[in-house]
Amino acid sequence: MSILPADFTLLQVTPELETGGAEQTTIDVAHAVIEAGGHALVATKGGRMAARLAADGGRLAHMPAQSKNPLVMLGNAARLVDLIRREKVSLVHARSRAPAFSALWAAHFTKTPFVATYHGVYNARSNLKRWYNAVMTKGDLVIANSEFTRAHVIAEHGIDPDKVVAIPRGVDLSRFEPGLVSAERIMALRQAWGIDPGERRLRVLLAGRLTRWKGQALAIEALAKLKAVSDDRILLLLVGDDQGRAAYRAELEHMIAQAGLGDAVRLVGHCDDMPAAYLLADLAIAPSLEPEAFGRTAVEPQVMGRPVMAADHGAARETVIDGDTGWLVAPGDPEAWAEALSNACAAGAARRQTMGQAARARARRLYSVATMCEATLEVYARVLTTHRARGTG
């Protein structure tokens, strides 16, 4: 990690530090910079993950970074200019489009190197939206969180492929380690979620915030189809916040009631102990209706030795090997998902365990936080070297 200069200070800019893959990556990279002897700042509205940043030795710069109001964005740019100068920031890293405008303006004004991470495959149904998305490509380098995302960025914005680097998100192998999860932690979740110790059904876990494109409604539809043919072998656990989407949560609750699935589907809310959650489950599913740019919830359970069933599009085609580490299923097709879930039940515990072991070995090799952070710091060093060569940094 000595590739960074001794006085290196990183400023990451992200809307919030509440929950999610981009937020977790922000924390992971900040930790890596501090471990390497540098300083890490995060400009953000704040959130529940801010405490983890502080515990690692990072610092929070509170500002309304989540705002898309042009006047607020201009104000944020001024705040960032002041922060960059005061803290002698070496490099600015933006992780979302709205704050990327403020960060880019501030970086240009102070002649500070700037990179951005394309965390999602953003829709662009108009030239204005394409222009808005393109802010993520205006820095020195673009980091894409998968090869799928990298190909999209190059095709969508027509930029030099050498300017786009794919760095898959990483999983903390020291946290997601089956051997470190006590039986007490699993039992605590079992009790919190009302799962009887003698439960014999296949425990299927869908982790992700409650939003339509994550596919919770699709999973419920699939279970309803199984129930219609008297197949009641599955207990579905929906893990995640509604983050203010009360109407969608109410819709899911109505679907569950209408299908008579009250005993087969549990909406358990946010979970702080996902390693234990994955061990409590027999199978994890990621039925996203839209292509995932990476999909941490398809990788984390594999690290924990659980097979994964994912929608057959996006980066899931990179992270899940069909028939080996899990199954790929037609996106948005409840009949296909019902059949796939039935097949997963029929596969038996021994087959699922073999798939889980293969999944764990592959995921640990390809998707560790250490690998991700090392590649990210190499990008920082590359950008700093280029700036020095140009005399602009």
C-alpha positions in Angstrom: 0.0 0.0 0.0 3.0 2.3 -0.1 2.1 3.3 -3.7 0.4 6.5 -2.2 2.4 9.5 -1.1 2.9 9.9 2.6 0.7 13.0 2.9 -2.1 11.5 0.8 -5.6 12.8 1.7 -8.7 11.3 0.0 -12.0 13.1 -0.2 -15.0 10.9 -1.2 -18.3 12.5 -2.0 -21.5 10.5 -1.7 -25.1 11.4 -1.0 -25.6 9.5 2.3 -24.0 6.8 4.4 -27.2 4.9 5.2 -27.0 1.5 3.6 -26.1 0.0 0.3 -23.2 -1.2 -1.9 -21.8 2.2 -2.8 -21.9 3.3 0.8 -20.1 0.1 2.0 -17.4 0.6 -0.7 -16.9 4.2 0.5 -16.2 2.9 4.0 -14.0 0.1 2.8 -11.8 2.4 0.6 -11.6 5.0 3.4 -10.3 2.3 5.7 -7.7 1.1 3.2 -6.4 4.7 2.7 -6.0 5.1 6.5 -4.4 1.7 6.8 -1.9 2.9 4.1 -1.0 5.9 6.2 -3.2 8.4 4.5 -6.2 10.5 5.6 -9.8 9.9 4.6 -12.7 12.4 4.4 -16.2 11.7 3.3 -18.5 14.6 2.3 -22.1 13.4 2.8 -25.4 14.1 4.5 -24.5 11.3 7.0 -26.3 8.1 8.0 -26.0 5.0 10.1 -22.7 4.0 8.6 -21.0 7.2 9.6 -20.1 5.6 13.0 -18.0 3.0 11.2 -16.1 5.6 9.3 -15.3 7.4 12.5 -14.3 4.1 14.2 -11.8 3.5 11.4 -10.3 7.0 11.8 -12.0 8.7 8.9 -13.8 12.0 9.2 -17.2 13.2 8.0 -17.9 16.5 6.3 -21.6 17.1 6.7 -23.3 18.8 3.8 -26.5 18.2 1.8 -24.7 16.1 -0.8 -27.9 14.2 -1.6 -29.6 17.3 -3.0 -30.3 17.7 -6.7 -31.3 21.3 -6.3 -28.9 23.4 -8.5 -28.5 26.1 -5.9 -27.7 23.6 -3.2 -25.3 21.9 -5.6 -23.5 25.2 -6.1 -23.3 25.7 -2.4 -21.9 22.2 -2.0 -19.2 23.1 -4.6 -18.2 26.1 -2.6 -18.1 24.0 0.6 -15.9 21.4 -1.2 -13.5 24.0 -2.5 -13.0 25.2 1.1 -12.6 21.6 2.4 -10.1 20.7 -0.4 -8.0 23.7 0.4 -8.2 23.5 4.2 -7.5 19.7 4.3 -5.0 19.7 1.4 -7.0 17.1 -0.4 -4.9 15.0 -2.8 -7.7 13.5 -4.8 -11.5 13.7 -5.0 -13.6 10.6 -5.6 -17.3 11.0 -6.5 -19.7 8.1 -6.0 -23.0 9.5 -7.3 -24.2 11.8 -10.0 -25.7 14.8 -8.1 -22.8 15.3 -5.8 -20.4 14.5 -8.7 -21.3 17.9 -10.2 -20.3 19.7 -7.1 -17.2 17.6 -6.7 -16.2 18.0 -10.3 -16.6 21.8 -10.1 -14.6 22.0 -6.9 -11.9 19.7 -8.2 -11.5 21.7 -11.4 -11.4 25.0 -9.5 -8.7 23.7 -7.2 -6.8 21.7 -9.9 -7.3 18.5 -7.8 -7.3 15.1 -9.5 -10.9 13.7 -9.8 -12.2 10.2 -10.4 -15.7 8.8 -10.2 -17.2 5.4 -9.7 -20.1 4.3 -11.9 -22.0 2.3 -9.3 -25.0 1.6 -11.5 -26.2 1.3 -15.1 -28.2 4.5 -15.2 -31.1 4.8 -17.5 -31.0 7.5 -20.1 -34.2 8.0 -22.0 -33.3 11.5 -23.2 -30.3 13.6 -24.2 -30.6 15.6 -21.0 -30.5 12.5 -18.8 -27.5 11.2 -20.8 -25.7 14.5 -20.2 -26.6 14.2 -16.5 -25.2 10.7 -16.3 -22.1 11.7 -18.2 -20.8 13.8 -15.3 -19.4 10.5 -14.0 -17.1 10.3 -17.0 -15.6 13.8 -16.8 -12.7 13.1 -14.5 -9.3 11.7 -14.9 -10.5 8.1 -14.8 -13.8 6.2 -14.4 -14.1 3.1 -12.1 -16.8 0.7 -13.1 -17.9 -1.8 -10.5 -18.1 -4.8 -13.0 -17.1 -5.7 -16.5 -20.8 -5.3 -17.3 -20.8 -1.7 -16.1 -17.5 -1.0 -17.9 -18.9 -2.1 -21.2 -22.0 0.0 -20.7 -20.0 3.1 -19.8 -17.9 2.8 -22.9 -20.8 2.1 -25.2 -23.1 4.8 -23.7 -20.7 7.6 -23.5 -18.2 6.8 -26.3 -15.1 7.3 -24.2 -11.7 5.8 -24.5 -11.7 2.3 -23.1 -8.3 3.0 -21.4 -10.1 5.6 -19.3 -12.5 3.0 -17.8 -11.2 0.5 -15.2 -13.4 -2.4 -13.9 -12.9 -3.0 -10.2 -15.6 -5.3 -8.8 -16.9 -4.6 -5.3 -15.3 -6.4 -2.5 -16.6 -8.5 0.4 -15.0 -8.2 3.8 -13.6 -11.7 4.2 -12.8 -11.1 7.9 -16.5 -10.3 8.5 -18.1 -12.7 6.1 -16.4 -15.8 7.6 -18.6 -18.7 8.5 -16.2 -19.9 11.2 -16.6 -16.6 13.1 -20.4 -16.7 13.3 -21.5 -18.2 16.6 -24.5 -20.4 17.0 -25.9 -17.7 19.4 -25.9 -15.1 16.6 -27.8 -17.4 14.3 -30.3 -18.2 17.1 -30.8 -14.5 17.9 -31.9 -13.9 14.3 -34.0 -17.1 14.3 -35.9 -15.8 17.4 -36.1 -12.2 16.0 -37.6 -13.5 12.8 -39.9 -16.0 14.4 -38.4 -19.1 12.8 -39.0 -22.3 14.8 -35.9 -24.4 15.6 -37.7 -27.3 14.0 -38.4 -25.5 10.7 -37.9 -27.9 7.8 -38.8 -25.7 4.9 -36.1 -24.4 2.6 -35.1 -21.0 4.0 -34.7 -18.6 1.0 -33.3 -15.2 1.7 -33.8 -12.1 -0.5 -31.6 -9.2 0.9 -32.1 -5.7 -0.5 -33.9 -2.5 0.2 -37.6 -2.7 -0.4 -37.9 -1.2 -3.9 -39.8 -2.7 -6.8 -36.8 -3.4 -9.1 -35.2 -5.6 -6.5 -37.9 -8.2 -7.2 -39.6 -8.8 -3.9 -43.0 -8.8 -5.5 -41.7 -11.3 -8.2 -40.6 -13.7 -5.5 -43.9 -13.5 -3.8 -45.7 -14.2 -7.1 -43.4 -17.2 -7.6 -44.3 -18.6 -4.1 -48.0 -18.0 -4.9 -47.7 -20.2 -8.0 -46.0 -22.9 -5.9 -48.8 -22.7 -3.3 -51.4 -23.1 -6.1 -49.9 -26.5 -6.8 -49.7 -27.4 -3.1 -45.9 -26.8 -2.9 -45.2 -25.4 0.5 -41.5 -26.3 0.8 -40.2 -22.7 1.0 -39.9 -20.0 3.7 -39.1 -16.7 2.1 -37.2 -14.1 4.2 -37.3 -10.6 2.8 -34.5 -8.6 4.5 -34.2 -4.9 4.0 -35.6 -1.4 4.9 -38.4 0.2 2.9 -36.4 3.5 3.2 -39.7 5.5 3.2 -41.4 3.4 0.5 -44.3 2.6 2.7 -46.7 2.2 -0.2 -44.5 -0.6 -1.7 -44.2 -2.4 1.6 -48.0 -2.2 2.0 -48.4 -3.6 -1.5 -46.1 -6.5 -0.6 -48.1 -7.2 2.6 -51.3 -7.1 0.6 -49.9 -9.6 -1.9 -48.8 -11.9 0.9 -52.3 -11.8 2.5 -54.1 -12.2 -0.8 -52.1 -15.3 -1.7 -52.5 -16.8 1.8 -48.7 -16.8 2.3 -48.7 -15.3 5.8 -46.8 -18.2 7.1 -44.5 -18.5 4.1 -43.1 -15.0 3.7 -41.6 -12.8 6.4 -40.8 -9.1 6.0 -38.1 -8.9 8.6 -36.7 -5.4 8.0 -33.1 -4.2 8.2 -30.5 -6.7 9.5 -27.2 -5.6 11.0 -25.8 -9.2 11.0 -25.9 -10.4 7.4 -23.2 -13.1 7.9 -25.5 -14.8 10.4 -28.5 -14.2 8.1 -26.8 -16.0 5.3 -25.9 -18.9 7.5 -29.5 -19.1 8.7 -30.6 -19.4 5.1 -30.2 -22.4 2.8 -30.4 -20.4 -0.4 -30.1 -16.7 -1.3 -31.9 -15.2 -4.3 -31.4 -12.0 -6.3 -34.4 -11.7 -8.6 -33.7 -8.1 -9.7 -36.0 -6.9 -12.5 -33.3 -4.6 -13.9 -29.7 -5.7 -14.6 -27.5 -5.3 -11.5 -24.3 -3.3 -12.1 -22.6 -5.6 -9.6 -25.0 -7.0 -7.0 -23.3 -7.5 -3.6 -26.2 -9.6 -2.3 -25.4 -12.2 -5.0 -21.8 -12.3 -3.8 -21.9 -12.1 0.0 -23.9 -15.3 0.4 -21.5 -17.2 -1.8 -18.6 -16.1 0.4 -20.6 -17.6 3.3 -21.0 -20.9 1.4 -24.5 -20.5 0.2 -25.6 -21.1 -3.4 -27.3 -18.1 -5.1 -30.3 -17.9 -7.5 -30.1 -14.7 -9.6 -31.8 -13.0 -12.5 -30.0 -13.9 -15.8 -28.8 -10.5 -16.7 -26.3 -7.8 -15.8 -23.3 -8.6 -13.6 -25.0 -11.7 -12.2 -23.7 -13.5 -15.2 -20.2 -12.7 -13.9 -20.7 -13.5 -10.3 -23.0 -16.6 -10.5 -21.9 -19.6 -12.5 -25.1 -21.4 -13.6 -25.3 -25.0 -12.4 -22.0 -24.6 -10.4 -22.2 -21.9 -7.8 -26.0 -21.3 -8.2 -28.7 -20.8 -10.8 -29.5 -18.1 -13.3 -33.2 -17.6 -14.0 -35.2 -15.6 -16.6 -35.6 -12.0 -15.3 -39.2 -10.9 -14.4 -40.8 -14.3 -15.1 -42.6 -15.6 -12.0 -43.3 -19.0 -13.7 -39.6 -19.5 -14.3 -38.8 -18.5 -10.7 -41.4 -20.8 -9.3 -39.9 -23.7 -11.4 -36.3 -22.7 -10.3 -37.2 -22.6 -6.7 -38.9 -26.0 -6.9 -35.8 -27.4 -8.6 -33.6 -25.9 -5.8 -35.8 -27.8 -3.3 -35.5 -31.0 -5.3 -31.7 -30.7 -5.6 -31.4 -31.7 -2.0 -29.2 -30.5 0.8 -26.1 -32.3 -0.4 -26.2 -30.8 -3.9 -26.8 -27.3 -2.4 -23.9 -27.7 -0.1 -21.6 -28.7 -2.9 -22.7 -25.7 -4.9 -22.2 -23.5 -1.8 -18.6 -24.7 -1.3 -17.8 -24.0 -5.0 -19.4 -20.6 -4.6 -17.3 -19.8 -1.6 -14.0 -20.8 -3.1 -14.7 -18.7 -6.3 -16.1 -15.6 -4.5 -13.2 -15.5 -2.0 -10.7 -15.6 -4.9 -12.4 -12.8 -7.0 -14.3 -10.5 -4.7 -12.4 -9.6 -1.5 -12.3 -6.1 -0.1 -8.5 -6.3 0.0 -8.4 -7.0 -3.8 -10.9 -4.2 -4.5 -9.1 -1.7 -2.3 -5.6 -2.5 -3.7 -6.9 -1.9 -7.2 -8.6 1.3 -6.2 -5.4 2.7 -4.6 -3.5 1.7 -7.7 -6.0 3.9 -9.7 -5.3 6.8 -7.3 -1.6 6.4 -7.7 -1.9 6.2 -11.5 -4.0 9.4 -11.6 -1.6 11.3 -9.2 1.4 10.3 -11.4 -0.4 11.5 -14.5 -1.2 14.9 -12.8 2.4 15.3 -11.7 3.7 14.5 -15.2 1.3 17.2 -16.6 2.3 19.6 -13.9 -1.3 20.0 -12.8 -1.2 18.2 -9.4 
